[in-house]
Amino acid sequence: MKFFKHMTLILALLLAEAPAVLRAQIEISPLRQEQAGSTREEQRLAIQYYQNREYEKAVEMFTVLYDKEPSHINYTYYLYSLLELREYSEAEKLVRKHLRKNSDQLRYHVDLGFVYGRASEYDKAQKKFEEVIGRMPASIHGVKETANLFFMRQQNDYAIRAYLRGRELLKGEYTFSIELATMYERNGNYPEMLETYLDHLSENPEAIEDVQNRFQNAFARDIENILPDLLRESLLVRYQQSPDEIYLNEMLLWLSVQLRDFSFAFVQARSLDRRFSEDGSRVLGVAELAQANRDFESAIEAYRYILDKGKDSPLYLNGLIGFLEARYQQIANNIVIGEAELLQLEEAYLEALEEFGIQQRTIRLLRDLAHLQAFHLGKEEDAIHNLITAIEVPGPESIGRAQCKLELADIYLFMDEVWEATLLYSQVEKTFKNEPIGHEAKLKNARLTYFIGEFEWAKAQLDVLKSATSKLIANDALELSLFIGDNIEADSTYAGLQIFSRAELLFYMNRYEDALQMLDSVYTLAAWHPLFDEVLYKKAEIMIRQGRYQLADSLLQQISLSYPDDILGDDALFRRAQLQEEAFGDREKAMELYRELLTRYPGSVFTMEARRKFRTLRGDDV
């Protein structure tokens, strides 16, 4: 079946001239129209026989049709019908007959070699193919056409030979590098493919974007995922030999970003920035990508580089805002969060605001400072004041102002002022209805209604958001919608979910003891409930917030043992590894758990961070 599909594809390529042939048949004198119509009907019927794999009938009809009109289309269907029936002797006779009238066309010489190959007469096939390459014209079009003839007949090695011979014939006028690299990939010869593309780049650095796109497509086809490492090795070898080649820096930067190796990407971006005396925009891009991918160490290192350029640098404020955000996220994502670090960070925000003043460009600083104050330092009133100040900064309605309104709504919800929160969410949603920030507001409003137990309404809003343009918002909406749907009771009520959602709101408000009591009441509903693993994980999060790390580890381990295949299996394992690394200082145990996560949950969202942490603990130079 696979072979038939492949042969059909080849046949379709070989019949590229068919429309012209058919047009020629139509453009005949009126006296012959009836006869031509009859011939066309016979031809259509014969083709139908071939497509239905009724090759005997196809041969019978094409024998007559070819004798009447030895066109390319009749010849091709006739030939491949014979080959399907393994009538190799008849196929050879047909090709030789056709060659007598078309000896100048290399396609039919390739056909003869192809028939020899199908008949297992490999020496004859090789000789014929060599003859074709020897007769190939010294032109770009001629070389490409000849190589394509071989490719269409599954002779990839000879297609490569044709391109290599074409290089010699054209003496550097055209190298066929892109065509050769494509053929090497089709042959599974990845090392040659990589080297050919890189040779092409060394001669044509302006082609870097095209080559990167081709590599990206090749990566997508690389099921075993071996290409990225091969490319990195090849680039590093070339870089050691020619460190001044700019295209190698740019390719290493690009590849590092593809591999999410942001530490190495920063090194390459910094090198290019220094070489060309740039403004740091490449480094800023790497910093933002690293931050988005939770590699806060690499992000902070990159932001520091921008800050070291000095306050007169055009990207200094961007770097400062990014640095403070990344530092906050780094602290907030740690198991152990020190208050002294948070206070230092608050002071850094205040100093930045004092230095640059309150303006449109520093609204983001006010927003992030307010979040830190409200959710970590117990300074809700200061946070609200800062956000109102930011919202009142003169200027048109902006995304920055809308983000401050969402942050203010989050803080009102944190303070259990649900009505104030939903008003602000709705306001942003209405103003930016068809934009990502509007979708985010709608998601937050849906989550609020989930917290207060209005599940049907929440699910309806979430289902609308599943088609949001922002993938992150769509995924979050889908996840919460599925969670609500999966936890409807057997009697179509939400008894367990009512308790759990309230506990989640209490947790959001930092009312940990109240949340624990609410979570424990889920166990009174039944001997088993689908929320039990969620309850364990939420209790573990509370224990971590309270510094009760041993209890947290025990709860997470219970999830790994009792619910390894549930949605929280990888979350629990990752948090346990974090506890061992950060709270208990047990490097070996942390490495063991990170390794287990990589093995058991290769598709987890934590895979990249787990791999980086494992390598760091092992002492790799990452």
C-alpha positions as CSV (number, residue, x, y, z in Angstrom):
1,M,0.0,0.0,0.0
2,K,2.9,2.4,0.9
3,F,4.6,1.6,-2.3
4,F,1.5,2.3,-4.3
5,K,1.0,5.7,-2.7
6,H,4.6,6.5,-3.4
7,M,4.3,5.4,-7.0
8,T,1.1,7.5,-7.4
9,L,3.1,10.6,-6.1
10,I,5.9,9.9,-8.6
11,L,3.4,9.5,-11.4
12,A,1.7,12.8,-10.5
13,L,5.1,14.5,-10.8
14,L,6.0,12.8,-14.0
15,L,2.7,13.9,-15.6
16,A,3.5,17.6,-15.2
17,E,3.2,18.0,-19.0
18,A,-0.2,16.2,-19.2
19,P,-2.4,19.4,-19.2
20,A,-0.5,20.7,-22.3
21,V,-1.0,17.3,-24.0
22,L,-4.7,17.3,-23.3
23,R,-5.0,20.9,-24.5
24,A,-3.3,19.9,-27.7
25,Q,-5.7,17.0,-28.2
26,I,-8.7,19.4,-27.8
27,E,-7.4,22.0,-30.3
28,I,-8.1,19.9,-33.4
29,S,-10.2,20.4,-36.5
30,P,-13.9,20.1,-36.3
31,L,-13.8,17.0,-38.6
32,R,-11.8,15.1,-36.0
33,Q,-13.7,16.2,-32.9
34,E,-15.8,13.1,-32.6
35,Q,-12.8,10.8,-33.0
36,A,-10.8,12.9,-30.5
37,G,-13.7,12.8,-28.0
38,S,-13.8,9.1,-28.3
39,T,-10.0,8.9,-27.7
40,R,-10.3,11.1,-24.6
41,E,-13.0,9.0,-23.2
42,E,-10.8,5.9,-23.7
43,Q,-7.9,7.6,-22.1
44,R,-10.0,8.6,-19.0
45,L,-11.2,5.0,-18.7
46,A,-7.7,3.7,-18.9
47,I,-6.4,6.1,-16.3
48,Q,-9.4,5.0,-14.1
49,Y,-8.3,1.4,-14.5
50,Y,-4.8,2.3,-13.4
51,Q,-6.0,4.3,-10.4
52,N,-8.2,1.3,-9.4
53,R,-5.1,-0.9,-9.7
54,E,-6.7,-2.9,-12.6
55,Y,-3.4,-3.0,-14.4
56,E,-4.2,-5.7,-16.9
57,K,-7.1,-3.7,-18.3
58,A,-5.0,-0.5,-18.2
59,V,-2.2,-2.1,-20.2
60,E,-4.7,-3.4,-22.7
61,M,-6.1,0.0,-23.3
62,F,-2.8,2.0,-23.2
63,T,-1.3,-0.4,-25.8
64,V,-3.8,0.8,-28.3
65,L,-3.8,4.4,-27.1
66,Y,0.0,4.7,-27.3
67,D,0.0,3.2,-30.8
68,K,-2.5,5.9,-31.8
69,E,-0.7,8.7,-30.1
70,P,2.7,8.2,-28.4
71,S,2.2,11.2,-26.1
72,H,4.0,11.6,-22.8
73,I,0.9,10.9,-20.7
74,N,0.0,7.7,-22.6
75,Y,3.6,6.6,-22.4
76,T,3.9,7.2,-18.7
77,Y,0.7,5.4,-17.7
78,Y,1.5,2.5,-20.0
79,L,5.0,2.2,-18.6
80,Y,3.9,2.2,-14.9
81,S,1.1,-0.2,-15.6
82,L,3.7,-2.6,-17.1
83,L,6.0,-2.1,-14.1
84,E,3.1,-2.8,-11.7
85,L,2.6,-6.1,-13.5
86,R,6.4,-6.8,-13.4
87,E,6.4,-7.0,-17.2
88,Y,10.0,-5.7,-17.3
89,S,10.9,-6.9,-20.8
90,E,7.8,-5.2,-22.3
91,A,8.6,-2.1,-20.2
92,E,12.1,-2.0,-21.6
93,K,10.8,-2.4,-25.2
94,L,8.4,0.5,-24.6
95,V,11.1,2.8,-23.2
96,R,13.5,2.0,-26.1
97,K,10.8,2.6,-28.6
98,H,9.9,5.9,-27.1
99,L,13.6,6.8,-26.9
100,R,14.0,6.4,-30.7
101,K,11.9,9.5,-31.2
102,N,13.0,11.4,-28.0
103,S,16.7,10.5,-27.6
104,D,17.6,14.0,-26.7
105,Q,15.4,14.0,-23.6
106,L,17.2,12.6,-20.5
107,R,14.0,11.7,-18.7
108,Y,13.5,8.7,-20.9
109,H,17.1,7.6,-20.4
110,V,16.5,7.7,-16.7
111,D,13.3,5.7,-17.2
112,L,15.4,3.0,-18.9
113,G,17.8,2.9,-16.0
114,F,14.8,2.8,-13.6
115,V,13.3,-0.2,-15.5
116,Y,16.7,-2.0,-15.2
117,G,16.7,-1.4,-11.5
118,R,13.2,-2.7,-11.1
119,A,14.2,-5.8,-13.0
120,S,17.2,-6.2,-10.6
121,E,19.7,-5.6,-13.4
122,Y,21.6,-3.2,-11.2
123,D,24.8,-3.0,-13.3
124,K,22.8,-1.9,-16.3
125,A,20.9,0.6,-14.2
126,Q,24.1,2.1,-12.8
127,K,25.7,2.3,-16.2
128,K,22.6,4.1,-17.6
129,F,22.4,6.5,-14.7
130,E,26.1,7.3,-15.0
131,E,25.5,8.0,-18.7
132,V,22.7,10.4,-17.9
133,I,25.0,12.3,-15.4
134,G,27.7,12.4,-18.1
135,R,25.3,13.9,-20.6
136,M,23.8,16.5,-18.2
137,P,24.0,20.1,-19.6
138,A,26.1,22.7,-17.9
139,S,23.2,24.9,-16.8
140,I,21.5,25.5,-13.5
141,H,18.1,24.5,-15.0
142,G,19.6,21.4,-16.7
143,V,21.2,20.2,-13.5
144,K,18.1,20.8,-11.4
145,E,15.9,19.0,-13.9
146,T,18.2,16.0,-14.1
147,A,18.5,15.7,-10.3
148,N,14.7,16.0,-10.1
149,L,14.3,13.1,-12.6
150,F,16.4,10.9,-10.3
151,F,14.5,12.0,-7.2
152,M,11.1,11.3,-8.8
153,R,12.3,7.8,-9.5
154,Q,13.5,7.2,-5.9
155,Q,17.2,7.5,-6.9
156,N,18.2,10.0,-4.3
157,D,21.9,9.0,-4.4
158,Y,22.0,9.8,-8.1
159,A,20.2,13.1,-7.5
160,I,23.0,14.0,-5.1
161,R,25.6,13.0,-7.7
162,A,23.8,15.2,-10.3
163,Y,24.1,18.2,-8.0
164,L,27.7,17.6,-7.1
165,R,28.5,17.1,-10.8
166,G,26.6,20.4,-11.5
167,R,28.9,22.2,-9.1
168,E,31.9,21.1,-11.1
169,L,30.3,22.0,-14.4
170,L,29.3,25.5,-13.3
171,K,32.7,26.1,-11.7
172,G,31.3,28.1,-8.7
173,E,28.6,30.0,-10.6
174,Y,26.0,28.1,-8.5
175,T,26.7,25.6,-5.7
176,F,23.3,23.9,-5.4
177,S,23.8,23.9,-1.6
178,I,20.1,24.2,-0.6
179,E,19.1,21.5,-3.1
180,L,21.9,19.2,-1.9
181,A,21.1,19.8,1.8
182,T,17.5,18.9,1.1
183,M,18.5,15.7,-0.6
184,Y,20.9,14.8,2.2
185,E,18.0,15.2,4.7
186,R,15.8,12.9,2.6
187,N,18.5,10.4,2.6
188,G,18.8,10.6,6.4
189,N,22.3,11.9,6.1
190,Y,22.0,14.6,8.8
191,P,25.7,15.4,9.2
192,E,26.1,16.2,5.5
193,M,22.9,18.2,5.5
194,L,24.1,20.3,8.4
195,E,27.6,20.9,6.9
196,T,26.1,21.8,3.5
197,Y,23.7,24.4,5.0
198,L,26.6,25.9,7.1
199,D,28.9,26.0,4.1
200,H,26.2,27.8,2.3
201,L,25.9,30.3,5.2
202,S,29.6,30.9,5.3
203,E,29.5,32.0,1.6
204,N,26.1,33.7,1.9
205,P,25.7,35.2,5.4
206,E,22.6,37.1,4.3
207,A,20.8,33.8,3.9
208,I,20.8,33.2,7.6
209,E,17.0,33.6,8.1
210,D,16.2,31.2,5.3
211,V,18.6,28.6,6.7
212,Q,17.2,29.0,10.2
213,N,13.7,28.4,8.8
214,R,14.9,25.3,7.0
215,F,16.5,24.0,10.2
216,Q,13.3,24.8,12.1
217,N,11.3,22.7,9.6
218,A,13.9,19.9,9.7
219,F,13.7,19.9,13.5
220,A,9.9,19.4,13.3
221,R,10.5,16.4,11.0
222,D,13.2,14.9,13.3
223,I,11.2,12.4,15.3
224,E,14.2,11.2,17.3
225,N,15.3,14.8,18.1
226,I,18.9,14.3,17.2
227,L,19.3,17.2,14.9
228,P,19.7,20.0,17.5
229,D,22.6,18.4,19.3
230,L,24.3,17.6,16.0
231,L,23.9,21.2,14.9
232,R,25.3,22.5,18.1
233,E,28.4,20.3,17.9
234,S,29.0,21.3,14.3
235,L,28.6,25.0,15.1
236,L,30.9,24.8,18.1
237,V,33.6,23.0,16.1
238,R,33.4,25.8,13.4
239,Y,33.4,28.5,16.1
240,Q,36.6,27.2,17.7
241,Q,38.2,27.2,14.3
242,S,36.8,30.6,13.2
243,P,35.7,32.6,16.3
244,D,35.4,35.8,14.2
245,E,32.7,34.5,11.9
246,I,29.6,36.5,12.8
247,Y,27.2,34.0,11.3
248,L,28.4,31.4,13.7
249,N,27.6,33.7,16.7
250,E,24.2,34.4,15.3
251,M,23.5,30.7,14.6
252,L,24.6,29.7,18.1
253,L,22.4,32.4,19.6
254,W,19.4,31.3,17.5
255,L,20.0,27.6,18.4
256,S,20.4,28.3,22.1
257,V,17.0,30.0,22.1
258,Q,15.5,27.1,20.3
259,L,17.0,24.7,22.9
260,R,16.0,27.1,25.7
261,D,19.6,27.2,26.8
262,F,19.4,30.9,27.8
263,S,22.6,31.0,29.7
264,F,24.5,30.2,26.5
265,A,22.2,32.4,24.5
266,F,23.2,35.3,26.7
267,V,26.9,34.6,26.1
268,Q,26.3,34.8,22.3
269,A,24.0,37.8,22.5
270,R,26.6,39.7,24.6
271,S,29.4,38.8,22.2
272,L,27.4,40.2,19.2
273,D,26.4,43.3,21.2
274,R,30.0,44.1,22.1
275,R,31.3,43.4,18.6
276,F,28.8,45.7,16.9
277,S,28.6,48.2,19.8
278,E,24.8,47.7,19.9
279,D,22.3,49.1,22.5
280,G,21.7,45.8,24.2
281,S,18.5,44.9,22.4
282,R,19.6,41.4,21.6
283,V,20.5,40.8,25.2
284,L,17.2,42.3,26.3
285,G,15.4,39.8,24.0
286,V,17.2,36.9,25.6
287,A,16.5,38.2,29.1
288,E,12.8,38.4,28.4
289,L,12.7,34.9,26.8
290,A,14.6,33.5,29.8
291,Q,12.2,35.1,32.2
292,A,9.2,33.9,30.3
293,N,10.7,30.4,30.5
294,R,11.4,30.6,34.3
295,D,15.1,30.6,33.9
296,F,15.4,33.6,36.3
297,E,19.2,33.2,36.9
298,S,19.9,33.7,33.2
299,A,17.4,36.5,32.9
300,I,18.9,38.4,35.8
301,E,22.4,38.0,34.4
302,A,21.3,39.4,31.1
303,Y,19.4,42.3,32.7
304,R,22.5,43.1,34.8
305,Y,24.5,43.4,31.6
306,I,22.0,46.0,30.3
307,L,22.1,47.9,33.6
308,D,25.9,47.9,33.5
309,K,25.8,50.0,30.3
310,G,24.8,52.9,32.5
311,K,21.8,55.1,33.1
312,D,22.3,56.9,29.8
313,S,21.7,53.7,27.9
314,P,18.4,53.8,26.0
315,L,17.3,50.4,27.4
316,Y,18.4,51.1,31.0
317,L,14.8,51.5,32.3
318,N,13.6,48.4,30.4
319,G,16.5,46.5,31.9
320,L,15.7,47.8,35.4
321,I,12.0,46.9,35.2
322,G,12.9,43.5,33.9
323,F,15.6,42.9,36.5
324,L,13.2,43.8,39.4
325,E,10.4,41.6,37.9
326,A,12.8,38.6,37.4
327,R,14.2,39.1,40.9
328,Y,10.7,39.0,42.4
329,Q,9.7,35.9,40.4
330,Q,12.9,34.2,41.5
331,I,12.2,34.9,45.1
332,A,8.4,34.0,44.8
333,N,9.2,30.7,43.1
334,N,11.6,29.6,45.8
335,I,10.3,27.2,48.5
336,V,11.9,29.3,51.2
337,I,11.0,33.0,50.8
338,G,12.9,35.3,53.1
339,E,11.2,38.5,54.3
340,A,14.5,40.4,54.3
341,E,14.9,39.7,50.5
342,L,11.4,41.0,49.9
343,L,12.0,44.1,51.9
344,Q,15.2,44.7,49.9
345,L,13.3,44.3,46.7
346,E,10.7,46.8,47.9
347,E,13.4,49.3,48.6
348,A,14.8,48.8,45.1
349,Y,11.4,49.5,43.6
350,L,11.0,52.7,45.7
351,E,14.5,53.9,44.7
352,A,13.7,53.3,41.0
353,L,10.5,55.2,41.2
354,E,12.2,58.1,43.0
355,E,14.9,58.2,40.3
356,F,12.6,58.1,37.3
357,G,9.5,59.6,38.8
358,I,5.9,58.6,38.2
359,Q,5.1,58.6,34.5
360,Q,3.7,56.4,31.8
361,R,6.9,54.4,31.5
362,T,7.1,53.7,35.2
363,I,3.5,52.5,35.7
364,R,4.8,49.0,35.4
365,L,7.1,49.6,38.4
366,L,4.2,50.8,40.5
367,R,2.1,47.8,39.6
368,D,4.8,45.3,40.5
369,L,5.6,47.1,43.7
370,A,1.9,47.0,44.7
371,H,1.8,43.3,44.1
372,L,4.8,42.7,46.3
373,Q,3.4,44.9,49.1
374,A,-0.1,43.4,49.1
375,F,0.6,39.7,48.7
376,H,3.9,39.4,50.6
377,L,4.4,42.3,53.0
378,G,0.9,42.9,54.4
379,K,0.8,46.5,53.1
380,E,-2.5,46.4,51.3
381,E,-3.3,50.1,51.8
382,D,0.1,51.1,50.4
383,A,-0.5,48.8,47.4
384,I,-3.9,50.3,46.7
385,H,-2.5,53.8,46.9
386,N,0.2,53.0,44.5
387,L,-2.2,51.5,42.0
388,I,-4.6,54.3,42.1
389,T,-1.7,56.7,41.6
390,A,-0.7,54.7,38.5
391,I,-4.2,54.6,37.1
392,E,-4.5,58.4,37.4
393,V,-1.2,59.1,35.5
394,P,-2.3,61.4,32.6
395,G,-2.5,59.9,29.2
396,P,-4.8,57.8,27.0
397,E,-6.3,54.5,28.1
398,S,-3.5,52.1,27.8
399,I,-2.6,48.4,28.4
400,G,-0.4,49.5,31.3
401,R,-3.3,51.3,33.0
402,A,-5.5,48.3,32.4
403,Q,-2.9,46.0,34.0
404,C,-2.9,48.2,37.1
405,K,-6.7,47.9,37.2
406,L,-6.4,44.1,37.1
407,E,-3.8,44.2,39.9
408,L,-6.1,46.4,42.0
409,A,-9.0,44.0,41.4
410,D,-6.7,41.1,42.5
411,I,-5.9,42.9,45.7
412,Y,-9.6,43.7,46.4
413,L,-10.3,40.0,45.9
414,F,-7.4,39.2,48.3
415,M,-9.1,41.5,50.8
416,D,-12.4,39.7,50.3
417,E,-14.0,42.7,48.6
418,V,-15.5,40.6,45.8
419,W,-17.9,43.3,44.4
420,E,-15.1,45.8,43.9
421,A,-13.0,43.2,42.2
422,T,-15.6,42.0,39.8
423,L,-16.4,45.6,38.8
424,L,-12.8,46.3,37.8
425,Y,-12.5,43.0,36.0
426,S,-15.6,43.7,34.0
427,Q,-14.5,47.3,33.2
428,V,-11.2,46.1,31.7
429,E,-13.0,43.3,29.8
430,K,-15.5,45.7,28.3
431,T,-12.8,48.3,27.3
432,F,-10.5,45.7,25.7
433,K,-13.0,43.1,24.6
434,N,-11.1,41.7,21.7
435,E,-7.6,42.0,23.0
436,P,-5.5,39.6,25.2
437,I,-5.8,41.9,28.3
438,G,-9.6,41.8,27.9
439,H,-9.5,38.0,27.7
440,E,-7.3,38.0,30.8
441,A,-9.9,40.1,32.7
442,K,-12.6,37.7,31.6
443,L,-10.6,34.8,32.9
444,K,-10.0,36.4,36.2
445,N,-13.7,37.2,36.5
446,A,-14.5,33.6,35.7
447,R,-12.1,32.4,38.4
448,L,-13.7,34.8,40.9
449,T,-17.1,33.3,40.2
450,Y,-15.6,29.9,40.6
451,F,-14.2,31.0,44.0
452,I,-17.7,32.0,45.2
453,G,-19.4,28.8,43.9
454,E,-21.2,30.0,40.7
455,F,-19.8,27.1,38.7
456,E,-22.2,27.0,35.8
457,W,-21.7,30.7,35.0
458,A,-17.9,30.3,35.5
459,K,-17.7,27.3,33.1
460,A,-19.8,29.1,30.4
461,Q,-17.3,32.1,30.5
462,L,-14.3,29.7,30.5
463,D,-15.6,27.8,27.5
464,V,-15.8,31.0,25.5
465,L,-12.1,31.7,26.4
466,K,-10.9,28.3,25.2
467,S,-10.6,29.9,21.7
468,A,-8.8,33.0,23.0
469,T,-5.9,34.2,20.9
470,S,-3.5,34.0,23.8
471,K,-2.4,30.3,24.2
472,L,-1.7,30.8,27.9
473,I,-5.2,32.2,28.6
474,A,-6.8,29.5,26.5
475,N,-5.0,26.8,28.3
476,D,-5.8,28.2,31.7
477,A,-9.4,28.5,30.8
478,L,-9.6,25.0,29.4
479,E,-7.9,23.6,32.6
480,L,-10.3,25.3,35.0
481,S,-13.3,24.4,32.8
482,L,-12.3,20.7,32.7
483,F,-11.6,20.8,36.5
484,I,-15.2,22.1,37.1
485,G,-16.7,19.5,34.7
486,D,-14.7,16.6,36.2
487,N,-15.9,17.3,39.7
488,I,-19.6,17.3,39.3
489,E,-21.0,14.9,41.9
490,A,-22.9,11.7,40.9
491,D,-26.2,13.5,41.7
492,S,-25.2,16.5,39.5
493,T,-24.4,18.7,42.5
494,Y,-21.1,20.5,43.4
495,A,-20.9,19.7,47.1
496,G,-17.2,18.8,47.0
497,L,-16.3,21.6,44.6
498,Q,-18.2,24.2,46.8
499,I,-15.9,23.3,49.7
500,F,-12.7,23.1,47.6
501,S,-13.2,26.4,45.7
502,R,-13.9,28.2,49.0
503,A,-10.7,26.7,50.4
504,E,-8.8,28.0,47.3
505,L,-10.1,31.5,47.9
506,L,-9.0,31.3,51.6
507,F,-5.6,30.2,50.4
508,Y,-5.5,33.1,47.9
509,M,-6.2,35.4,50.8
510,N,-3.4,33.9,52.9
511,R,-5.9,32.6,55.5
512,Y,-4.1,29.3,55.8
513,E,-5.7,27.8,58.9
514,D,-9.2,28.5,57.6
515,A,-8.3,26.9,54.3
516,L,-7.0,23.8,56.0
517,Q,-10.2,23.3,58.0
518,M,-12.2,23.7,54.8
519,L,-10.1,21.2,52.9
520,D,-10.4,18.6,55.7
521,S,-14.2,18.8,55.4
522,V,-13.9,17.3,51.9
523,Y,-13.1,14.0,53.5
524,T,-16.5,13.9,55.3
525,L,-18.3,13.7,51.9
526,A,-17.5,10.2,51.0
527,A,-14.9,7.4,51.4
528,W,-13.4,8.5,48.0
529,H,-13.7,11.7,46.0
530,P,-12.0,12.8,42.8
531,L,-10.8,15.9,44.7
532,F,-8.7,14.0,47.2
533,D,-5.4,14.4,45.3
534,E,-6.2,18.2,44.8
535,V,-6.8,18.4,48.6
536,L,-3.4,16.8,49.3
537,Y,-1.6,19.2,47.0
538,K,-3.3,22.3,48.3
539,K,-2.5,21.3,51.9
540,A,1.1,20.7,50.8
541,E,1.2,24.3,49.4
542,I,-0.1,25.7,52.7
543,M,2.5,23.7,54.6
544,I,5.2,25.2,52.4
545,R,3.9,28.7,53.0
546,Q,3.9,28.1,56.7
547,G,7.4,26.7,56.7
548,R,6.3,23.2,57.7
549,Y,8.4,21.5,55.1
550,Q,8.5,18.0,56.4
551,L,4.7,17.8,56.4
552,A,4.6,19.2,52.9
553,D,7.0,16.6,51.7
554,S,5.0,13.8,53.3
555,L,1.8,15.1,51.6
556,L,3.5,15.4,48.2
557,Q,5.0,11.9,48.5
558,Q,1.5,10.6,49.2
559,I,0.3,12.0,45.9
560,S,3.2,10.4,44.0
561,L,2.4,7.0,45.6
562,S,-1.4,7.1,45.5
563,Y,-2.1,9.2,42.4
564,P,1.0,9.0,40.1
565,D,-1.1,9.1,36.9
566,D,-3.3,11.9,37.9
567,I,-2.8,15.5,36.6
568,L,-0.8,16.5,39.7
569,G,1.7,13.7,39.6
570,D,4.5,15.7,38.0
571,D,3.6,18.8,40.0
572,A,4.0,16.9,43.3
573,L,7.3,15.3,42.2
574,F,8.8,18.7,41.1
575,R,7.8,20.4,44.4
576,R,9.3,17.5,46.3
577,A,12.6,17.9,44.4
578,Q,12.5,21.7,45.2
579,L,12.0,20.9,48.9
580,Q,14.9,18.6,49.0
581,E,17.1,21.1,47.2
582,E,16.1,24.4,48.9
583,A,14.5,23.5,52.3
584,F,16.5,20.4,53.3
585,G,19.7,21.0,51.3
586,D,19.8,17.3,50.2
587,R,21.4,17.6,46.7
588,E,21.5,13.9,46.0
589,K,17.8,13.3,46.9
590,A,16.9,16.4,44.8
591,M,18.8,15.0,41.8
592,E,17.1,11.7,42.2
593,L,13.7,13.3,42.2
594,Y,14.5,15.6,39.2
595,R,15.8,12.5,37.3
596,E,12.6,10.6,38.2
597,L,10.4,13.5,36.9
598,L,12.4,13.6,33.6
599,T,11.9,9.8,33.2
600,R,8.3,9.4,34.3
601,Y,6.9,12.7,32.9
602,P,8.9,13.6,29.8
603,G,6.1,15.8,28.5
604,S,5.7,17.8,31.8
605,V,5.8,21.6,31.8
606,F,8.5,21.2,34.4
607,T,10.8,19.2,32.2
608,M,13.1,22.0,31.1
609,E,13.5,23.5,34.5
610,A,14.0,20.1,36.1
611,R,16.7,19.3,33.5
612,R,18.5,22.6,34.2
613,K,18.3,22.1,38.0
614,F,19.6,18.5,37.7
615,R,22.6,19.6,35.6
616,T,23.3,22.5,38.0
617,L,23.2,20.2,41.0
618,R,25.5,17.7,39.2
619,G,28.0,20.4,38.6
620,D,27.6,20.6,34.8
621,D,28.9,23.8,33.1
622,V,25.4,25.1,32.1
